[in-house]
Amino acid sequence: MFDFKPVGYVVGLFILFIGVAMLPPALLDYYSNSIDWRAFLVSSILTCLTGGALALGCESGKASKLSIPQTFLLVVLTWVLLPFFGALPFAFGEIAARPIDAFFEAVSGLTTTGATVLKGLDTSPPGALLWRGLLQWIGGVGVVIFAVAFLPSLRIGGMQLFARADGGDPETVAIYAVRDIGPPILITYALLTLTCALVYGFCGMGAFDAFVHAMTTVATGGFANYDKSFAAFSPAAQYASVLFMAASALPLLRYADVAQGKPSALWEDTQVRGFAAAAAAAVAIVFAARVGIDAASGEQAFRESLFNAISLMTGTGYVNTNYDLVKQVDNDGQVQQMANWPAAAVITLFLIGLLGGCAGSTSCSVKIFRYQILGAVAYREFQQARYPSGIFALRYGGRRITSEVETSVVAFFFLFFSSLGVLTLMLAMTGLDLTTALSGAAATLANIGPGFGPIIGPDGNYRDLPDSAKSLLIIGMLLGRLELLSVLVLFSPGFWRK
């Protein structure tokens, strides 16, 4: 019989942690003379009571080892329940978001998607802005630990390639992984955030903006304190953001290796070299399209191309200009939609959002290593066709690619792009146009943030979408962040019989 207590105990502690995390925004609002401190305090009390009661009620299971099915359930429940409590301040506070909007914002925050339904951010209470940043910062480090500790033992999407070399009991390996790699990840994450905040301050940001945007940059989340996103800041701050978005898309454990006296650890990682090459190519294509077709030139054109390409590829979702569609009124008073950037540049931005960063980073989407493995498999098949009697062993980063990894990666691609197609179709059935449906599905399933088109493009947000579409996009964000199979396996009858 399935034992829920070990799962309930850990989930209860996580909920309790979220409740405690609401206290800093409450204090900030209190000292800023904003009445929102009451909403945060009430939300904190309710959340702490719920989390504490759940942990106490399941305390007898705290000494039990988590089985693989229990680990699956733990991961999914954590990402589904925490946004429910994280949404309370948005619903109770001055923002007074409707339940669906509050939940959407919290899911977007904790999954580090960055798709927002809030407008008027420039005048929002500081506590709400800090809470959005905290949600993404907490979600970002949670993503990294989930990816490097749990996914290898769950054998999802090729992540078993990064499992502990010494093997071990799959039902306890995640516990040891968290114990061994949790501290260096947390230290690296915190130091990267602090450094980013200091650099932002040096580039002219105020202390509050620097701190909040450092959290959402390093989390590659993209929540900003202003409706204009990063267009509100100086070119120097935008260049600094590019640096830290790219740095956060690299495996965080490699920074720990560098700190331990292995300066070449980053560049020796196959993922890092692939990410660097893909990012450089994307920026070059976008900038070349603008120069060759749009006659754009100069530092501003280069900065806009660089910033938005890196932002979308890492899944951060900041914008510093409207690269999509602009509305113009002709002489007859008719509203026309015209491309702001050349189609080649816009298509490139859409495609690189489906690449993502490295495994073990806060970045999202498909991930570079899966494309590298898929390319290696395709090349092996090409060689096999040329030399039918040949034996071609595949290796990645010094490790052999097993048939299990190959199958897992191919299955992930099939599920990801099938889910993208199904989600696009379902969004279109809610009345959305094709551009909004397709880009919205991609932006949430790949946890990127902004979509394309006049509604959810860089100058818009998700607020005006129908509730049915928002519900579908919430599912998309959760599926994408949990690597699809973590959720889908729960619908297998055999899962509950283990």
CORNORWO-V859127 format. One record per residue. N is the residue number from 1. RES is the residue in one small letter. OMEGA is omega in radians with two decimals (999 if undefined). D_FIRST is the distance of its C-alpha to the first C-alpha in Angstrom with 1 decimal. Layout:
n=N res=RES omega=OMEGA d_first=D_FIRST
n=N res=RES omega=OMEGA d_first=D_FIRST
This chain:
n=1 res=m omega=-3.08 d_first=0.0
n=2 res=f omega=-3.12 d_first=3.8
n=3 res=d omega=-3.08 d_first=6.3
n=4 res=f omega=-2.96 d_first=9.4
n=5 res=k omega=3.11 d_first=11.8
n=6 res=p omega=3.11 d_first=13.3
n=7 res=v omega=-3.12 d_first=14.0
n=8 res=g omega=-3.14 d_first=15.4
n=9 res=y omega=-3.12 d_first=17.6
n=10 res=v omega=3.11 d_first=19.2
n=11 res=v omega=3.10 d_first=19.7
n=12 res=g omega=3.10 d_first=21.3
n=13 res=l omega=3.11 d_first=23.6
n=14 res=f omega=3.12 d_first=24.6
n=15 res=i omega=3.09 d_first=25.4
n=16 res=l omega=3.12 d_first=27.4
n=17 res=f omega=3.12 d_first=29.3
n=18 res=i omega=3.11 d_first=30.3
n=19 res=g omega=3.11 d_first=31.6
n=20 res=v omega=-3.13 d_first=33.7
n=21 res=a omega=3.11 d_first=35.0
n=22 res=m omega=-3.07 d_first=36.5
n=23 res=l omega=3.09 d_first=39.0
n=24 res=p omega=3.05 d_first=41.4
n=25 res=p omega=3.11 d_first=42.1
n=26 res=a omega=3.12 d_first=42.6
n=27 res=l omega=3.12 d_first=45.1
n=28 res=l omega=3.12 d_first=46.8
n=29 res=d omega=3.14 d_first=47.3
n=30 res=y omega=-3.12 d_first=48.5
n=31 res=y omega=3.07 d_first=51.2
n=32 res=s omega=-3.14 d_first=52.0
n=33 res=n omega=3.06 d_first=52.7
n=34 res=s omega=-3.11 d_first=50.1
n=35 res=i omega=-3.13 d_first=48.4
n=36 res=d omega=-3.14 d_first=45.2
n=37 res=w omega=3.13 d_first=44.3
n=38 res=r omega=3.13 d_first=43.2
n=39 res=a omega=3.13 d_first=40.7
n=40 res=f omega=-3.14 d_first=39.2
n=41 res=l omega=3.12 d_first=39.2
n=42 res=v omega=3.13 d_first=37.5
n=43 res=s omega=3.13 d_first=34.9
n=44 res=s omega=-3.13 d_first=34.4
n=45 res=i omega=3.14 d_first=33.9
n=46 res=l omega=-3.11 d_first=31.4
n=47 res=t omega=3.14 d_first=29.4
n=48 res=c omega=3.12 d_first=29.5
n=49 res=l omega=3.14 d_first=28.5
n=50 res=t omega=-3.14 d_first=25.5
n=51 res=g omega=3.13 d_first=24.4
n=52 res=g omega=3.13 d_first=25.2
n=53 res=a omega=3.14 d_first=23.3
n=54 res=l omega=-3.14 d_first=20.1
n=55 res=a omega=3.13 d_first=20.5
n=56 res=l omega=-3.13 d_first=21.3
n=57 res=g omega=-3.12 d_first=18.5
n=58 res=c omega=-3.03 d_first=16.0
n=59 res=e omega=-3.12 d_first=18.3
n=60 res=s omega=-3.14 d_first=16.2
n=61 res=g omega=-3.04 d_first=14.1
n=62 res=k omega=-3.12 d_first=17.4
n=63 res=a omega=-3.09 d_first=17.7
n=64 res=s omega=3.05 d_first=14.5
n=65 res=k omega=3.10 d_first=15.1
n=66 res=l omega=3.04 d_first=14.0
n=67 res=s omega=3.11 d_first=12.4
n=68 res=i omega=3.09 d_first=14.1
n=69 res=p omega=3.12 d_first=11.7
n=70 res=q omega=3.11 d_first=11.7
n=71 res=t omega=3.06 d_first=15.4
n=72 res=f omega=-3.10 d_first=15.9
n=73 res=l omega=3.12 d_first=14.5
n=74 res=l omega=-3.11 d_first=16.5
n=75 res=v omega=-3.08 d_first=19.6
n=76 res=v omega=-3.14 d_first=19.5
n=77 res=l omega=3.13 d_first=18.8
n=78 res=t omega=-3.07 d_first=21.6
n=79 res=w omega=3.11 d_first=24.1
n=80 res=v omega=-3.04 d_first=23.4
n=81 res=l omega=-3.10 d_first=23.3
n=82 res=l omega=3.08 d_first=26.1
n=83 res=p omega=3.12 d_first=28.7
n=84 res=f omega=3.12 d_first=28.0
n=85 res=f omega=3.09 d_first=29.2
n=86 res=g omega=-3.14 d_first=31.8
n=87 res=a omega=-3.03 d_first=33.3
n=88 res=l omega=3.13 d_first=34.2
n=89 res=p omega=3.11 d_first=37.5
n=90 res=f omega=-3.12 d_first=38.7
n=91 res=a omega=-3.07 d_first=38.1
n=92 res=f omega=-2.99 d_first=39.5
n=93 res=g omega=-3.09 d_first=42.3
n=94 res=e omega=3.11 d_first=45.8
n=95 res=i omega=3.08 d_first=44.4
n=96 res=a omega=3.14 d_first=42.8
n=97 res=a omega=3.03 d_first=40.7
n=98 res=r omega=-3.09 d_first=39.1
n=99 res=p omega=-3.12 d_first=35.3
n=100 res=i omega=3.13 d_first=34.9
n=101 res=d omega=3.12 d_first=37.5
n=102 res=a omega=-3.14 d_first=36.1
n=103 res=f omega=3.10 d_first=32.6
n=104 res=f omega=-3.11 d_first=34.3
n=105 res=e omega=-3.13 d_first=36.3
n=106 res=a omega=3.08 d_first=33.4
n=107 res=v omega=3.13 d_first=31.3
n=108 res=s omega=3.13 d_first=34.4
n=109 res=g omega=-3.06 d_first=35.0
n=110 res=l omega=3.05 d_first=31.6
n=111 res=t omega=-3.09 d_first=31.4
n=112 res=t omega=3.09 d_first=35.0
n=113 res=t omega=3.11 d_first=36.1
n=114 res=g omega=3.03 d_first=39.1
n=115 res=a omega=-3.05 d_first=39.6
n=116 res=t omega=3.04 d_first=41.0
n=117 res=v omega=-3.07 d_first=41.7
n=118 res=l omega=3.03 d_first=44.0
n=119 res=k omega=-3.11 d_first=47.8
n=120 res=g omega=-3.13 d_first=50.4
n=121 res=l omega=-3.10 d_first=48.7
n=122 res=d omega=-3.10 d_first=52.1
n=123 res=t omega=3.14 d_first=52.4
n=124 res=s omega=3.09 d_first=48.7
n=125 res=p omega=-3.10 d_first=48.1
n=126 res=p omega=3.13 d_first=47.6
n=127 res=g omega=3.13 d_first=44.3
n=128 res=a omega=3.11 d_first=42.8
n=129 res=l omega=3.09 d_first=44.1
n=130 res=l omega=-3.14 d_first=42.8
n=131 res=w omega=3.08 d_first=39.4
n=132 res=r omega=3.11 d_first=39.4
n=133 res=g omega=3.13 d_first=40.3
n=134 res=l omega=3.11 d_first=37.7
n=135 res=l omega=-3.12 d_first=34.9
n=136 res=q omega=-3.13 d_first=36.0
n=137 res=w omega=3.08 d_first=36.6
n=138 res=i omega=3.13 d_first=33.1
n=139 res=g omega=-3.12 d_first=31.6
n=140 res=g omega=3.14 d_first=33.9
n=141 res=v omega=3.06 d_first=32.8
n=142 res=g omega=3.11 d_first=29.1
n=143 res=v omega=-3.10 d_first=29.7
n=144 res=v omega=-3.13 d_first=31.3
n=145 res=i omega=3.08 d_first=28.6
n=146 res=f omega=-3.07 d_first=25.9
n=147 res=a omega=-3.02 d_first=28.0
n=148 res=v omega=-3.11 d_first=28.9
n=149 res=a omega=-3.02 d_first=25.9
n=150 res=f omega=-3.05 d_first=22.8
n=151 res=l omega=3.10 d_first=24.2
n=152 res=p omega=-3.14 d_first=25.4
n=153 res=s omega=3.08 d_first=22.0
n=154 res=l omega=3.07 d_first=20.4
n=155 res=r omega=-3.08 d_first=23.3
n=156 res=i omega=2.95 d_first=24.4
n=157 res=g omega=3.14 d_first=28.0
n=158 res=g omega=-3.12 d_first=29.6
n=159 res=m omega=3.07 d_first=28.7
n=160 res=q omega=3.05 d_first=27.6
n=161 res=l omega=-3.10 d_first=31.4
n=162 res=f omega=3.14 d_first=31.3
n=163 res=a omega=3.11 d_first=28.6
n=164 res=r omega=-3.09 d_first=29.7
n=165 res=a omega=-3.09 d_first=32.2
n=166 res=d omega=3.11 d_first=30.9
n=167 res=g omega=-3.14 d_first=27.5
n=168 res=g omega=3.13 d_first=24.7
n=169 res=d omega=-3.11 d_first=21.0
n=170 res=p omega=-3.12 d_first=19.8
n=171 res=e omega=3.13 d_first=16.8
n=172 res=t omega=-3.06 d_first=19.5
n=173 res=v omega=-3.14 d_first=22.6
n=174 res=a omega=3.13 d_first=22.2
n=175 res=i omega=3.13 d_first=22.4
n=176 res=y omega=3.12 d_first=25.5
n=177 res=a omega=3.11 d_first=26.9
n=178 res=v omega=-3.14 d_first=26.8
n=179 res=r omega=-3.04 d_first=28.4
n=180 res=d omega=-3.01 d_first=31.0
n=181 res=i omega=3.13 d_first=32.0
n=182 res=g omega=-3.12 d_first=31.2
n=183 res=p omega=3.12 d_first=34.4
n=184 res=p omega=3.09 d_first=36.8
n=185 res=i omega=-3.14 d_first=35.4
n=186 res=l omega=-3.14 d_first=35.7
n=187 res=i omega=3.12 d_first=39.2
n=188 res=t omega=-3.13 d_first=40.4
n=189 res=y omega=-3.13 d_first=39.0
n=190 res=a omega=3.14 d_first=40.8
n=191 res=l omega=3.11 d_first=44.0
n=192 res=l omega=3.11 d_first=44.1
n=193 res=t omega=3.14 d_first=43.7
n=194 res=l omega=3.12 d_first=46.4
n=195 res=t omega=3.13 d_first=48.8
n=196 res=c omega=3.14 d_first=48.3
n=197 res=a omega=3.14 d_first=49.1
n=198 res=l omega=3.13 d_first=52.2
n=199 res=v omega=3.08 d_first=53.4
n=200 res=y omega=3.10 d_first=52.9
n=201 res=g omega=3.10 d_first=55.0
n=202 res=f omega=-3.13 d_first=57.7
n=203 res=c omega=3.03 d_first=57.8
n=204 res=g omega=3.10 d_first=58.7
n=205 res=m omega=2.99 d_first=55.4
n=206 res=g omega=-3.05 d_first=55.2
n=207 res=a omega=-3.10 d_first=52.9
n=208 res=f omega=3.12 d_first=50.3
n=209 res=d omega=-3.13 d_first=50.3
n=210 res=a omega=-3.10 d_first=50.2
n=211 res=f omega=-3.10 d_first=47.2
n=212 res=v omega=-3.11 d_first=45.1
n=213 res=h omega=3.02 d_first=46.1
n=214 res=a omega=3.12 d_first=45.4
n=215 res=m omega=-3.08 d_first=41.8
n=216 res=t omega=3.06 d_first=41.5
n=217 res=t omega=-3.10 d_first=43.5
n=218 res=v omega=3.05 d_first=41.5
n=219 res=a omega=-2.99 d_first=38.2
n=220 res=t omega=-3.11 d_first=39.9
n=221 res=g omega=3.02 d_first=39.0
n=222 res=g omega=3.03 d_first=42.4
n=223 res=f omega=3.14 d_first=42.4
n=224 res=a omega=3.14 d_first=46.1
n=225 res=n omega=-3.05 d_first=48.0
n=226 res=y omega=3.12 d_first=50.4
n=227 res=d omega=-3.13 d_first=50.5
n=228 res=k omega=-3.11 d_first=52.6
n=229 res=s omega=-3.04 d_first=49.9
n=230 res=f omega=3.03 d_first=51.7
n=231 res=a omega=3.13 d_first=55.0
n=232 res=a omega=-3.04 d_first=55.5
n=233 res=f omega=-3.04 d_first=56.1
n=234 res=s omega=3.05 d_first=58.7
n=235 res=p omega=3.12 d_first=58.9
n=236 res=a omega=3.12 d_first=58.4
n=237 res=a omega=3.12 d_first=55.1
n=238 res=q omega=3.08 d_first=54.1
n=239 res=y omega=3.10 d_first=54.9
n=240 res=a omega=3.12 d_first=53.0
n=241 res=s omega=3.09 d_first=50.0
n=242 res=v omega=-3.13 d_first=50.2
n=243 res=l omega=-3.06 d_first=50.1
n=244 res=f omega=3.02 d_first=47.0
n=245 res=m omega=3.13 d_first=45.1
n=246 res=a omega=-3.14 d_first=45.8
n=247 res=a omega=-3.12 d_first=45.0
n=248 res=s omega=3.11 d_first=41.6
n=249 res=a omega=3.10 d_first=40.7
n=250 res=l omega=-3.11 d_first=41.0
n=251 res=p omega=-3.07 d_first=38.3
n=252 res=l omega=3.13 d_first=38.3
n=253 res=l omega=3.10 d_first=37.7
n=254 res=r omega=3.08 d_first=41.0
n=255 res=y omega=3.08 d_first=42.8
n=256 res=a omega=3.09 d_first=41.4
n=257 res=d omega=3.11 d_first=42.7
n=258 res=v omega=-3.14 d_first=46.1
n=259 res=a omega=-3.14 d_first=46.2
n=260 res=q omega=3.05 d_first=45.6
n=261 res=g omega=3.09 d_first=48.7
n=262 res=k omega=-3.02 d_first=47.7
n=263 res=p omega=-3.12 d_first=49.8
n=264 res=s omega=-3.05 d_first=49.2
n=265 res=a omega=-3.12 d_first=45.4
n=266 res=l omega=-3.03 d_first=45.3
n=267 res=w omega=3.11 d_first=47.7
n=268 res=e omega=3.12 d_first=46.3
n=269 res=d omega=-3.11 d_first=43.0
n=270 res=t omega=3.12 d_first=43.1
n=271 res=q omega=-3.07 d_first=41.3
n=272 res=v omega=3.13 d_first=43.9
n=273 res=r omega=3.10 d_first=46.8
n=274 res=g omega=3.12 d_first=45.3
n=275 res=f omega=-3.13 d_first=44.7
n=276 res=a omega=-3.14 d_first=48.2
n=277 res=a omega=-3.14 d_first=49.7
n=278 res=a omega=-3.14 d_first=47.9
n=279 res=a omega=3.13 d_first=48.8
n=280 res=a omega=3.13 d_first=52.4
n=281 res=a omega=-3.13 d_first=52.6
n=282 res=a omega=3.13 d_first=51.2
n=283 res=v omega=-3.13 d_first=53.6
n=284 res=a omega=-3.12 d_first=56.5
n=285 res=i omega=-3.13 d_first=55.7
n=286 res=v omega=-3.12 d_first=55.4
n=287 res=f omega=3.13 d_first=58.5
n=288 res=a omega=3.12 d_first=60.5
n=289 res=a omega=3.14 d_first=59.6
n=290 res=r omega=-3.13 d_first=60.9
n=291 res=v omega=-3.05 d_first=64.0
n=292 res=g omega=-3.06 d_first=64.8
n=293 res=i omega=-3.03 d_first=64.1
n=294 res=d omega=-3.12 d_first=64.1
n=295 res=a omega=3.08 d_first=66.9
n=296 res=a omega=-3.13 d_first=64.9
n=297 res=s omega=3.04 d_first=66.0
n=298 res=g omega=-3.09 d_first=66.2
n=299 res=e omega=-3.10 d_first=63.8
n=300 res=q omega=3.14 d_first=62.1
n=301 res=a omega=3.11 d_first=61.2
n=302 res=f omega=-3.12 d_first=59.8
n=303 res=r omega=3.13 d_first=57.8
n=304 res=e omega=3.12 d_first=56.3
n=305 res=s omega=-3.14 d_first=55.4
n=306 res=l omega=-3.04 d_first=53.9
n=307 res=f omega=-3.04 d_first=52.0
n=308 res=n omega=3.08 d_first=50.4
n=309 res=a omega=3.13 d_first=49.5
n=310 res=i omega=-3.13 d_first=47.8
n=311 res=s omega=-3.11 d_first=46.1
n=312 res=l omega=-3.13 d_first=44.6
n=313 res=m omega=3.12 d_first=43.7
n=314 res=t omega=-3.13 d_first=41.8
n=315 res=g omega=3.14 d_first=40.2
n=316 res=t omega=3.04 d_first=41.8
n=317 res=g omega=2.98 d_first=43.6
n=318 res=y omega=3.00 d_first=46.7
n=319 res=v omega=3.05 d_first=49.8
n=320 res=n omega=3.05 d_first=53.5
n=321 res=t omega=3.08 d_first=55.1
n=322 res=n omega=-3.10 d_first=54.5
n=323 res=y omega=-2.97 d_first=54.2
n=324 res=d omega=-3.07 d_first=53.2
n=325 res=l omega=3.05 d_first=55.1
n=326 res=v omega=3.11 d_first=57.8
n=327 res=k omega=3.08 d_first=59.3
n=328 res=q omega=3.14 d_first=63.0
n=329 res=v omega=-3.12 d_first=65.4
n=330 res=d omega=-3.07 d_first=68.2
n=331 res=n omega=3.13 d_first=71.7
n=332 res=d omega=3.14 d_first=70.6
n=333 res=g omega=-3.14 d_first=68.0
n=334 res=q omega=3.11 d_first=65.1
n=335 res=v omega=3.13 d_first=62.0
n=336 res=q omega=3.06 d_first=61.4
n=337 res=q omega=-3.09 d_first=58.5
n=338 res=m omega=3.13 d_first=59.7
n=339 res=a omega=3.10 d_first=58.1
n=340 res=n omega=3.05 d_first=58.6
n=341 res=w omega=3.10 d_first=57.8
n=342 res=p omega=-3.10 d_first=58.6
n=343 res=a omega=-3.13 d_first=56.0
n=344 res=a omega=3.14 d_first=55.5
n=345 res=a omega=-3.11 d_first=54.6
n=346 res=v omega=3.12 d_first=52.1
n=347 res=i omega=3.10 d_first=50.4
n=348 res=t omega=3.11 d_first=50.1
n=349 res=l omega=3.12 d_first=48.5
n=350 res=f omega=-3.06 d_first=46.0
n=351 res=l omega=-3.08 d_first=45.2
n=352 res=i omega=3.04 d_first=44.9
n=353 res=g omega=3.13 d_first=42.2
n=354 res=l omega=3.08 d_first=40.0
n=355 res=l omega=-3.13 d_first=40.6
n=356 res=g omega=-3.12 d_first=39.2
n=357 res=g omega=-3.07 d_first=39.5
n=358 res=c omega=2.99 d_first=38.0
n=359 res=a omega=-3.10 d_first=34.4
n=360 res=g omega=3.07 d_first=33.9
n=361 res=s omega=3.09 d_first=36.1
n=362 res=t omega=-3.10 d_first=35.7
n=363 res=s omega=-2.95 d_first=37.0
n=364 res=c omega=3.08 d_first=35.1
n=365 res=s omega=-3.01 d_first=35.4
n=366 res=v omega=-3.12 d_first=35.1
n=367 res=k omega=-3.08 d_first=36.4
n=368 res=i omega=-3.03 d_first=39.4
n=369 res=f omega=-3.13 d_first=37.7
n=370 res=r omega=3.07 d_first=36.1
n=371 res=y omega=3.12 d_first=39.5
n=372 res=q omega=3.12 d_first=41.0
n=373 res=i omega=3.12 d_first=38.4
n=374 res=l omega=3.09 d_first=38.9
n=375 res=g omega=3.13 d_first=42.7
n=376 res=a omega=3.11 d_first=42.4
n=377 res=v omega=3.13 d_first=40.5
n=378 res=a omega=3.13 d_first=43.1
n=379 res=y omega=3.10 d_first=46.0
n=380 res=r omega=3.12 d_first=44.5
n=381 res=e omega=3.09 d_first=44.4
n=382 res=f omega=3.12 d_first=48.0
n=383 res=q omega=3.14 d_first=49.1
n=384 res=q omega=3.11 d_first=47.3
n=385 res=a omega=3.13 d_first=49.3
n=386 res=r omega=-3.09 d_first=52.5
n=387 res=y omega=-3.04 d_first=51.8
n=388 res=p omega=-3.11 d_first=49.6
n=389 res=s omega=-3.08 d_first=49.8
n=390 res=g omega=3.06 d_first=48.9
n=391 res=i omega=-3.03 d_first=45.8
n=392 res=f omega=3.12 d_first=44.8
n=393 res=a omega=-3.13 d_first=42.2
n=394 res=l omega=3.10 d_first=41.0
n=395 res=r omega=3.12 d_first=40.6
n=396 res=y omega=3.13 d_first=39.8
n=397 res=g omega=3.13 d_first=40.8
n=398 res=g omega=-3.13 d_first=41.4
n=399 res=r omega=-3.12 d_first=38.0
n=400 res=r omega=3.08 d_first=37.5
n=401 res=i omega=-3.13 d_first=35.8
n=402 res=t omega=3.10 d_first=33.4
n=403 res=s omega=3.11 d_first=32.7
n=404 res=e omega=3.12 d_first=29.1
n=405 res=v omega=3.11 d_first=30.7
n=406 res=e omega=-3.11 d_first=33.2
n=407 res=t omega=-3.11 d_first=30.6
n=408 res=s omega=3.14 d_first=28.5
n=409 res=v omega=3.12 d_first=31.7
n=410 res=v omega=3.11 d_first=33.0
n=411 res=a omega=3.12 d_first=29.7
n=412 res=f omega=3.13 d_first=29.9
n=413 res=f omega=-3.14 d_first=33.5
n=414 res=f omega=-3.12 d_first=32.7
n=415 res=l omega=-3.10 d_first=29.9
n=416 res=f omega=-3.06 d_first=32.0
n=417 res=f omega=2.99 d_first=35.1
n=418 res=s omega=3.11 d_first=33.4
n=419 res=s omega=3.10 d_first=31.8
n=420 res=l omega=3.13 d_first=35.2
n=421 res=g omega=-3.14 d_first=36.8
n=422 res=v omega=-3.13 d_first=34.3
n=423 res=l omega=3.09 d_first=34.4
n=424 res=t omega=3.14 d_first=38.2
n=425 res=l omega=-3.11 d_first=38.5
n=426 res=m omega=3.09 d_first=36.3
n=427 res=l omega=3.10 d_first=38.4
n=428 res=a omega=3.13 d_first=41.5
n=429 res=m omega=3.06 d_first=40.4
n=430 res=t omega=3.11 d_first=40.5
n=431 res=g omega=3.14 d_first=44.2
n=432 res=l omega=3.06 d_first=44.3
n=433 res=d omega=-3.03 d_first=47.0
n=434 res=l omega=-3.12 d_first=46.0
n=435 res=t omega=-3.14 d_first=46.9
n=436 res=t omega=-3.12 d_first=44.8
n=437 res=a omega=-3.09 d_first=41.8
n=438 res=l omega=-3.10 d_first=41.9
n=439 res=s omega=3.08 d_first=42.6
n=440 res=g omega=3.10 d_first=40.2
n=441 res=a omega=-3.14 d_first=37.3
n=442 res=a omega=-3.08 d_first=38.4
n=443 res=a omega=3.14 d_first=39.0
n=444 res=t omega=3.14 d_first=35.5
n=445 res=l omega=3.09 d_first=33.4
n=446 res=a omega=3.10 d_first=35.4
n=447 res=n omega=-3.10 d_first=35.4
n=448 res=i omega=-3.13 d_first=39.2
n=449 res=g omega=-3.10 d_first=40.3
n=450 res=p omega=3.06 d_first=43.6
n=451 res=g omega=3.13 d_first=44.1
n=452 res=f omega=-3.12 d_first=47.3
n=453 res=g omega=-3.06 d_first=49.6
n=454 res=p omega=-3.08 d_first=51.4
n=455 res=i omega=-3.05 d_first=48.3
n=456 res=i omega=3.11 d_first=45.7
n=457 res=g omega=-3.06 d_first=48.1
n=458 res=p omega=3.11 d_first=49.4
n=459 res=d omega=-3.12 d_first=51.5
n=460 res=g omega=2.98 d_first=48.8
n=461 res=n omega=-2.98 d_first=45.2
n=462 res=y omega=-3.03 d_first=42.4
n=463 res=r omega=-3.01 d_first=43.4
n=464 res=d omega=3.09 d_first=45.2
n=465 res=l omega=3.08 d_first=42.5
n=466 res=p omega=-3.11 d_first=41.1
n=467 res=d omega=3.13 d_first=37.8
n=468 res=s omega=3.12 d_first=36.2
n=469 res=a omega=3.12 d_first=37.3
n=470 res=k omega=3.12 d_first=36.0
n=471 res=s omega=3.11 d_first=32.5
n=472 res=l omega=-3.13 d_first=32.5
n=473 res=l omega=3.04 d_first=33.9
n=474 res=i omega=3.10 d_first=31.2
n=475 res=i omega=3.12 d_first=28.6
n=476 res=g omega=3.13 d_first=30.9
n=477 res=m omega=-3.13 d_first=31.1
n=478 res=l omega=3.11 d_first=27.3
n=479 res=l omega=-3.11 d_first=26.9
n=480 res=g omega=-3.09 d_first=29.8
n=481 res=r omega=-3.11 d_first=28.8
n=482 res=l omega=3.06 d_first=25.3
n=483 res=e omega=2.97 d_first=26.7
n=484 res=l omega=-3.03 d_first=25.4
n=485 res=l omega=3.12 d_first=22.6
n=486 res=s omega=-3.14 d_first=20.5
n=487 res=v omega=-3.03 d_first=20.5
n=488 res=l omega=-3.11 d_first=20.7
n=489 res=v omega=-3.14 d_first=17.6
n=490 res=l omega=-3.13 d_first=15.5
n=491 res=f omega=3.07 d_first=16.9
n=492 res=s omega=-3.13 d_first=15.7
n=493 res=p omega=-3.12 d_first=13.2
n=494 res=g omega=3.14 d_first=12.0
n=495 res=f omega=-3.03 d_first=11.1
n=496 res=w omega=3.10 d_first=8.1
n=497 res=r omega=-3.10 d_first=6.9
n=498 res=k omega=999 d_first=7.3
